[in-house]
């Protein structure tokens, strides 16, 4: 289930990320280690995340996903291993919230894509998701995932 989509402007946001290019079916085995690595580096540098974990996709997926997994931060971090400073760019986006387990994201993206098309929006191939809440503290039925398509200027 998705909320009624909206159009909004998002500001640029400093981040700490790991870049991954992996087959979609390998996502589960790469995500948690990447998240743990970022959190370790942030802790070592005395930096706290200042928002939810996200994935920023550089293109629409095909055989592989080309994306950054990361957290917004207030401080510039120093590169360490795979963790690099990055930025979510300022952009105008179409946005909705998916309610439910991650396995339902494909259906949410399909419904959201239909809304984008019905409304004649011109989108870029880049998009991002923000994972709201703490999955370790929630039942999967309570997960909320913000999904965003970047609109062309």
Contact map, one row per residue, 1 for C-alpha under 8 A:
111000000000000000000000000000000000000000000000000000000000000000000000000000000000000000000000011100000001000000000000000000000000000000000000000000000
111110000000000000000000000000000000000000000000000000000000000000000000000000000000000000000001111000000001001100000000000000000000000000000000000000000
111110000000000000000000000000000000000000000000000000000000000000000000000000000000000000000001110000000000000000000000000000000000000000000000000000000
011111000000000000000000000000000000000000000000000000000000000000000000000000000000000000000001000000000000000000000000000000000000000000000000000000000
011111100000000000000000000000000000000000000000000000000000000000000000000000000000000000000111100000000000000100100000000000000000000000000000000000000
000111110000000000000000000000000000000000000000000000000000000000000000000000000000000000000111000000000000000000000000000000000000000000000000000000000
000011111000000000000000000000000000000000000000000000000000000000000000000000000000000000011110000000000000000000000000000000000000000000000000000000000
000001111100000000000000000000000000000000000000000000000000000000000000000000000000000000011110000000000000000000000000000000000000000000000000000000000
000000111110000000000000000000000000000000000000000000000000000000000000000000000000000001111000000000000000000000000000000000000000000000000000000000000
000000011111000000000000000000000000000000000000000000000000000000000000000000000000000001111000000000000000000000000000000000000000000000000000000000000
000000001111100000000000000000000000000000000000000000000000000000000000000000000000000011100000000000000000000000000000000000000000000000000000000000000
000000000111110000000000000000000000000000000000000000000000000000000000000000000000001111100000000000000000000000000000000000000000000000000000000000000
000000000011111000000000000000000000000000000000000000000000000000000001100000000000001111000000000000000000000000000000000000000000000000000000000000000
000000000001111100000000000000000000000000000000000000000000000000000001111100000000111100000000000000000000000000000000000000000000000000000000000000000
000000000000111110000000000000000000000000000000000000000000000000000111110000000000111100000000000000000000000000000000000000000000000000000000000000000
000000000000011111000000000000000000010000000000000000000000000000000111100010000011111000000000000000000000000000000000000000000000000000000000000000000
000000000000001111100000000000000000010000000000000000000000000000011110000000000011110000000000000000000000000000000000000000000000000000000000000000000
000000000000000111110000000000000100010000000000000000000000000000011100000000000111000000000000000000000000000000000000000000000000000000000000000000000
000000000000000011111000000000000000000000000000000000000000000001111000000000000100000000000000000000000000000000000000000000000000000000000000000000000
000000000000000001111100000000000000000000000000000000000000000011111000000000000000000000000000000000000000000000000000000000000000000000000000000000000
000000000000000000111110000000000000000000000000000000000000000111100000000000000000000000000000000000000000000000000000000000000000000000000000000000000
000000000000000000011111011000000000000000000000000000000000000111000000000000000000000000000000000000000000000000000000000000000000000000000000000000000
000000000000000000001111111000000000000000000000000000000000001110000000000000000000000000000000000000000000000000000000000000000000000000000000000000000
000000000000000000000111111000000000000000000000000000000000001110000000000000000000000000000000000000000000000000000000000000000000000000000000000000000
000000000000000000000011111100000000000000000000000000000000000000000000000000000000000000000000000000000000000000000000000000000000000000000000000000000
000000000000000000000111111111000000000000000000000000000000000000000000000000000000000000000000000000000000000000000000000000000000000000000000000000000
000000000000000000000111111111100000000000000000000000000000000000000000000000000000000000000000000000000000000000000000000000000000000000000000000000000
000000000000000000000000111111110000000000000000000000000000000000000000000000000000000000000000000000000000000000000000000000000000000000000000000000000
000000000000000000000000011111111000000000000000000000000000000000000000000000000000000000000000000000000000000000000000000000000000000000000000000000000
000000000000000000000000011111111100000000000000000000000000000000000000000000000000000000000000000000000000000000000000000000000000000000000000000000000
000000000000000000000000001111111110000000000000000000000000000000001000000000000000000000000000000000000000000000000000000000000000000000000000000000000
000000000000000000000000000111111111000000000000000000000000000000000000000000000000000000000000000000000000000000000000000000000000000000000000000000000
000000000000000000000000000011111111100000000000000000000000000000000000000000000000000000000000000000000000000000000000000000000000000000000000000000000
000000000000000001000000000001111111110000000000000000000000000000001000000000000000000000000000000000000000000000000000000000000000000000000000000000000
000000000000000000000000000000111111111000000000000000000000000000001100000000000000000000000000000000000000000000000000000000000000000000000000000000000
000000000000000000000000000000011111111100000000000000000000000000000000000000000000000000000000000000000000000000000000000000000000000000000000000000000
000000000000000000000000000000001111111110000000000000000000000000000000000000000010000000000000000000000000000000000000000000000000000000000000000000000
000000000000000111000000000000000111111111000000000000000000000000000100000000000010000000000000000000000000000000000000000000000000000000000000000000000
000000000000000000000000000000000011111111100000000000000000000000000000000000000000000000000000000000000000000000000000000000000000000000000000000000000
000000000000000000000000000000000001111111110000000000000000000000000000000000000000000000000000000000000000000000000000000000000000000000000000000000000
000000000000000000000000000000000000111111111000000000000000000000000000000000010010000000000000000000000000000000000000000000000000000000000000000000000
000000000000000000000000000000000000011111111111100000000000000000000000000010000000000000000000000000000000000000000000000000000000000000000000000000000
000000000000000000000000000000000000001111111111000000000000000000000000000000000000000000000000000000000000000000000000000000000000000000000000000000000
000000000000000000000000000000000000000111111110000000000000000000000000000000000000000000000000000000000000000000000000000000000000000000000000000000000
000000000000000000000000000000000000000011111110000000000000000000000000000011000000000000000000000000000000000000000000000000000000000000000000000000000
000000000000000000000000000000000000000001111111000000000000000000000000000000000000000000000000000000000000000000000000000000000000000000000000000000000
000000000000000000000000000000000000000001111111100000000000000000000000111010000000000000000000000000000000000000000000000000000000000000000000000000000
000000000000000000000000000000000000000001100111110000000000000000000000110000000000000000000000000000000000000000000000000000000000000000000000000000000
000000000000000000000000000000000000000001000011111100000000000000000011110000000000000000000000000000000000000000000000000000000000000000000000000000000
000000000000000000000000000000000000000000000001111100000000000000000011110000000000000000000000000000000000000000000000000000000000000000000000000000000
000000000000000000000000000000000000000000000000111110000000000000000011100000000000000000000000000000000000000000000000000000000000000000000000000000000
000000000000000000000000000000000000000000000000111111000000000000000011000000000000000000000000000000000000000000000000000000000111100000000000000000000
000000000000000000000000000000000000000000000000001111100000000000001111000000000000000000000000000000000000000000000000000000000111000000000000000000000
000000000000000000000000000000000000000000000000000111110000000000001110000000000000000000000000000000000000000000000000000000011110000000000000000000000
000000000000000000000000000000000000000000000000000011111000000000111100000000000000000000000000000000000000000000000000000000011100000000000000000000000
000000000000000000000000000000000000000000000000000001111100000000111000000000000000000100000000000000000000000000000000000001111000000000000000000000000
000000000000000000000000000000000000000000000000000000111111000011110000000000000000000000000000000000000000000000000000000001110000000000000000000000000
000000000000000000000000000000000000000000000000000000011111000001100000000000000000000000000000000000000000000000000000000011100000000000000000000000000
000000000000000000000000000000000000000000000000000000001111100011100000000000000000000000000000000000000000000000000000000011100000000000000000000000000
000000000000000000000000000000000000000000000000000000001111110010000000000000000000000000000000000000000000000000000000000011100000000000000000000000000
000000000000000000000000000000000000000000000000000000000011111111000000000000000000000000000000000000000000000000000000000000000000000000000000000000000
000000000000000000000000000000000000000000000000000000000001111110000000000000000000000000000000000000000000000000000000000000000000000000000000000000000
000000000000000000000011000000000000000000000000000000000000111110000000000000000000000000000000000000000000000000000000000000000000000000000000000000000
000000000000000000001111000000000000000000000000000000000000111111000000000000000000000000000000000000000000000000000000000000000000000000000000000000000
000000000000000000011111000000000000000000000000000000001011111111100000000000000000000000000000000000000000000000000000000000000000000000000000000000000
000000000000000000111100000000000000000000000000000000001110100111110000000000000000000000000000000000000000000000000000000000000000000000000000000000000
000000000000000000111000000000000000000000000000000000111110000011111000000000000000000000000000000000000000000000000000000000000000000000000000000000000
000000000000000011110000000000000000000000000000000000111000000001111100000000000000000000000000000000000000000000000000000000000000000000000000000000000
000000000000000011110000000000100110000000000000000011110000000000111110000000000000000000000000000000000000000000000000000000000000000000000000000000000
000000000000001111000000000000000010010000000000000011100000000000011111000000000000000000000000000000000000000000000000000000000000000000000000000000000
000000000000001110000000000000000000000000000000111111000000000000001111100000000000000000000000000000000000000000000000000000000000000000000000000000000
000000000000111100000000000000000000000000000000111110000000000000000111110000000000000000000000000000000000000000000000000000000000000000000000000000000
000000000000111100000000000000000000000000000011111000000000000000000011111100000000000000000000000000000000000000000000000000000000000000000000000000000
000000000000011000000000000000000000000000000011110000000000000000000001111100000000000000000000000000000000000000000000000000000000000000000000000000000
000000000000010000000000000000000000000000000010000000000000000000000000111110000000000000000000000000000000000000000000000000000000000000000000000000000
000000000000010000000000000000000000000000000000000000000000000000000000111111000000100000000000000000000000000000000000000000000000000000000000000000000
000000000000000100000000000000000000000001001010000000000000000000000000001111100001100000000000000000000000000000000000000000000000000000000000000000000
000000000000000000000000000000000000000000001000000000000000000000000000000111110001100000000000000000000000000000000000000000000000000000000000000000000
000000000000000000000000000000000000000000000000000000000000000000000000000011111111100000000000000000000000000000000000000000000000000000000000000000000
000000000000000000000000000000000000000010000000000000000000000000000000000001111111000000000000000000000000000000000000000000000000000000000000000000000
000000000000000000000000000000000000000000000000000000000000000000000000000000111111000000000000000000000000000000000000000000000000000000000000000000000
000000000000000001100000000000000000000000000000000000000000000000000000000000111111000000000000000000000000000000000000000000000000000000000000000000000
000000000000000111000000000000000000110010000000000000000000000000000000000000111111100000000000000000000000000000000000000000000000000000000000000000000
000000000000000111000000000000000000000000000000000000000000000000000000000011111111110000000000000000000000000000000000000000000000000000000000000000000
000000000000011110000000000000000000000000000000000000000000000000000000000111100011111000000000000000000000000000000000000000000000000000000000000000000
000000000000011110000000000000000000000000000000000000000000000000000000000000000001111100000000000000000000000000000000000000000000000000000000000000000
000000000001111100000000000000000000000000000000000000000000000000000000000000000000111110000000000000000000000000000000000000000000000000000000000000000
000000000001111000000000000000000000000000000000000000010000000000000000000000000000011111000000000000000000000000000000000000000000000000000000000000000
000000000011100000000000000000000000000000000000000000000000000000000000000000000000001111100000000000000000000000000000000000000000000000000000000000000
000000001111100000000000000000000000000000000000000000000000000000000000000000000000000111110000000000000000000000000000000000000000000000000000000000000
000000001111000000000000000000000000000000000000000000000000000000000000000000000000000011111000000000000000000000000000000000000000000000000000000001100
000000111100000000000000000000000000000000000000000000000000000000000000000000000000000001111100000000000000000000000000000000000000000000000000000001111
000000111100000000000000000000000000000000000000000000000000000000000000000000000000000000111110000000000000000000000000000000000000000000000000000111100
000011110000000000000000000000000000000000000000000000000000000000000000000000000000000000011111000000000000000000010000000000000000000000000000000111100
000011110000000000000000000000000000000000000000000000000000000000000000000000000000000000001111100000000000000000000000000000000000000000000000011110000
011111000000000000000000000000000000000000000000000000000000000000000000000000000000000000000111110000000000000100000000000000000000000000000000011100000
011010000000000000000000000000000000000000000000000000000000000000000000000000000000000000000011111000000000000000000000000000000000000000000001111000000
111000000000000000000000000000000000000000000000000000000000000000000000000000000000000000000001111100001001000000000000000000000000000000000001111000000
110000000000000000000000000000000000000000000000000000000000000000000000000000000000000000000000111110000000000000000000000000000000000000001111100000000
100000000000000000000000000000000000000000000000000000000000000000000000000000000000000000000000011111010000000000000000000000000000000000011111000000000
000000000000000000000000000000000000000000000000000000000000000000000000000000000000000000000000001111111000000000000000000000000000000000011110000000000
000000000000000000000000000000000000000000000000000000000000000000000000000000000000000000000000000111111000000000000000000000000000000000010010000000000
000000000000000000000000000000000000000000000000000000000000000000000000000000000000000000000000000011111100000000000000000000000000000000000000000000000
000000000000000000000000000000000000000000000000000000000000000000000000000000000000000000000000000111111111000000000000000000000000000000000000000000000
000000000000000000000000000000000000000000000000000000000000000000000000000000000000000000000000010011111111100000000000000000000000000000000000000000000
000000000000000000000000000000000000000000000000000000000000000000000000000000000000000000000000000000111111110000000000000000000000000000000000000000000
000000000000000000000000000000000000000000000000000000000000000000000000000000000000000000000000000000011111111000000000000000000000000000000000000000000
110000000000000000000000000000000000000000000000000000000000000000000000000000000000000000000000010000011111111100000000000000000000000000000000000000000
000000000000000000000000000000000000000000000000000000000000000000000000000000000000000000000000000000001111111110000000000000000000000000000000001000000
000000000000000000000000000000000000000000000000000000000000000000000000000000000000000000000000000000000111111111000000000000000000000000000000000000000
010000000000000000000000000000000000000000000000000000000000000000000000000000000000000000000000000000000011111111100000000000000000000000000000000000000
010010000000000000000000000000000000000000000000000000000000000000000000000000000000000000000001000000000001111111110000000000000000000000000000000000000
000000000000000000000000000000000000000000000000000000000000000000000000000000000000000000000000000000000000111111111000000000000000000000000000000000000
000000000000000000000000000000000000000000000000000000000000000000000000000000000000000000000000000000000000011111111100000000000000000000000000000000000
000010000000000000000000000000000000000000000000000000000000000000000000000000000000000000000000000000000000001111111110000000000000000000000000000000000
000000000000000000000000000000000000000000000000000000000000000000000000000000000000000000000100000000000000000111111111100000000000000000000000000000000
000000000000000000000000000000000000000000000000000000000000000000000000000000000000000000000000000000000000000011111111100000000000000000000000000000000
000000000000000000000000000000000000000000000000000000000000000000000000000000000000000000000000000000000000000001111111100000000000000000000000000000000
000000000000000000000000000000000000000000000000000000000000000000000000000000000000000000000000000000000000000000111111100000000000000000000000000000000
000000000000000000000000000000000000000000000000000000000000000000000000000000000000000000000000000000000000000000011111110000000000000000000000000000000
000000000000000000000000000000000000000000000000000000000000000000000000000000000000000000000000000000000000000000011111111000000000000000000000000000100
000000000000000000000000000000000000000000000000000000000000000000000000000000000000000000000000000000000000000000000001111100000000000000000000000000110
000000000000000000000000000000000000000000000000000000000000000000000000000000000000000000000000000000000000000000000000111110000000000000000000000011110
000000000000000000000000000000000000000000000000000000000000000000000000000000000000000000000000000000000000000000000000011111100000000000000000000011110
000000000000000000000000000000000000000000000000000000000111000000000000000000000000000000000000000000000000000000000000001111100000000000000000000001000
000000000000000000000000000000000000000000000000000000011111000000000000000000000000000000000000000000000000000000000000000111110000000000000000000011000
000000000000000000000000000000000000000000000000000000011111000000000000000000000000000000000000000000000000000000000000000111111000000000000000001111000
000000000000000000000000000000000000000000000000000001111000000000000000000000000000000000000000000000000000000000000000000001111100000000000000001110000
000000000000000000000000000000000000000000000000000001110000000000000000000000000000000000000000000000000000000000000000000000111110000000000000111100000
000000000000000000000000000000000000000000000000000111100000000000000000000000000000000000000000000000000000000000000000000000011111000000000000111000000
000000000000000000000000000000000000000000000000000111000000000000000000000000000000000000000000000000000000000000000000000000001111100000000011110000000
000000000000000000000000000000000000000000000000000110000000000000000000000000000000000000000000000000000000000000000000000000000111110000000011110000000
000000000000000000000000000000000000000000000000000100000000000000000000000000000000000000000000000000000000000000000000000000000011111011000011000000000
000000000000000000000000000000000000000000000000000000000000000000000000000000000000000000000000000000000000000000000000000000000001111111000000000000000
000000000000000000000000000000000000000000000000000000000000000000000000000000000000000000000000000000000000000000000000000000000000111111110010000000000
000000000000000000000000000000000000000000000000000000000000000000000000000000000000000000000000000000000000000000000000000000000000011111000000000000000
000000000000000000000000000000000000000000000000000000000000000000000000000000000000000000000000000000000000000000000000000000000000111111100000000000000
000000000000000000000000000000000000000000000000000000000000000000000000000000000000000000000000000000000000000000000000000000000000111111111110000000000
000000000000000000000000000000000000000000000000000000000000000000000000000000000000000000000000000000000000000000000000000000000000001011111110000000000
000000000000000000000000000000000000000000000000000000000000000000000000000000000000000000000000000111000000000000000000000000000000001001111110000000000
000000000000000000000000000000000000000000000000000000000000000000000000000000000000000000000000001110000000000000000000000000000000000001111110000000000
000000000000000000000000000000000000000000000000000000000000000000000000000000000000000000000000001110000000000000000000000000000000000001111111000000000
000000000000000000000000000000000000000000000000000000000000000000000000000000000000000000000000001111000000000000000000000000000011101001111111100000000
000000000000000000000000000000000000000000000000000000000000000000000000000000000000000000000000111100000000000000000000000000000011100000000111110000000
000000000000000000000000000000000000000000000000000000000000000000000000000000000000000000000000111000000000000000000000000000001111000000000011111000000
000000000000000000000000000000000000000000000000000000000000000000000000000000000000000000000011110000000000000000000000000000001111000000000001111100000
000000000000000000000000000000000000000000000000000000000000000000000000000000000000000000000011110000000000100000000000000000111100000000000000111110000
000000000000000000000000000000000000000000000000000000000000000000000000000000000000000000001111000000000000000000000000000000111000000000000000011111000
000000000000000000000000000000000000000000000000000000000000000000000000000000000000000000001110000000000000000000000000001101110000000000000000001111100
000000000000000000000000000000000000000000000000000000000000000000000000000000000000000000111100000000000000000000000000001111100000000000000000000111110
000000000000000000000000000000000000000000000000000000000000000000000000000000000000000000111100000000000000000000000000111100000000000000000000000011111
000000000000000000000000000000000000000000000000000000000000000000000000000000000000000000010000000000000000000000000000011100000000000000000000000001111
000000000000000000000000000000000000000000000000000000000000000000000000000000000000000000010000000000000000000000000000000000000000000000000000000000111
